[in-house]
Amino acid sequence: MQQQLIAGHGPGQWPDRLPGLLAALVLALLLSVLAAPAARAMAPDYALLEEALLQNVRDGYIDYDGLAGNPKFARFVSDLATAEVPTERSEALAYYINAYNAFAIQAVLQGKAPDSAFGRRRFFRSLKFTLGGGRLTLEEIEQQRLQPFGDPRTHLALARAALSGPRLSSHAYLPATLDAQLDVAASRFVNDVSRNRFDIAARTAFLSPLFDWHHADFEAATGSVPGWLARHVADPASRAALLEGRLALRYLDFDWDLNGSYTGTARP
């Protein structure tokens, strides 16, 4: 017994307590990990997108080559993958509008423009983008994330990578100024004669097919497509004709040619 105690192997010595000490250490480490604050997703940095757009978008026309080599745009798209998903109305609308427009640009840079029937199916319905930890198509962002907020102006803030689509703003959408920016987007689109014309003599409103594709949303907001248009049209005579029901609605063809220039990646 004496030799065992001297050698350090007697009862009560640390070798006998080693399994208990290790278990206590493991438990302490586990508790420290659980007690540590969880890593939290960050909100997107819209300043990155803002600078990229200001440098590469002029009156809605996009320099895709410039965006292809822009590190701030690449960083913004990358950060969207883990960006915090907001729930407050203005924050959520800005989040999804900016994400949609950035992903549409990214799809073009990947050689997948919507300038053919197959290309449109792929562009809007097949391509998935990582947003806030989930995978969504452009159609899902518009219909499942934006549409439930019941604000049809959002349809006119999404550029869709096409000439007949709404002109892409040179600015990122920001929660603090969102409503004013959406009003500008709606007014700009409605009063753009290359997209909509109100011919009182012909008793016809020649409209973008966007108002046909999403007519239920515009009707839900004001009761009718003409009633919604009347809120945003600048010409008083056209406004009166719309409100009085004197204009038949005729939807124009949609031009799917690219809304900018791109020479970097050949598009199939």
Order of alpha helices (4+ residues) and beta strands (2+ residues): alpha-alpha-alpha-beta-beta-alpha-alpha-alpha-alpha-beta-beta-alpha-beta-beta-alpha-alpha-alpha-alpha-beta-beta
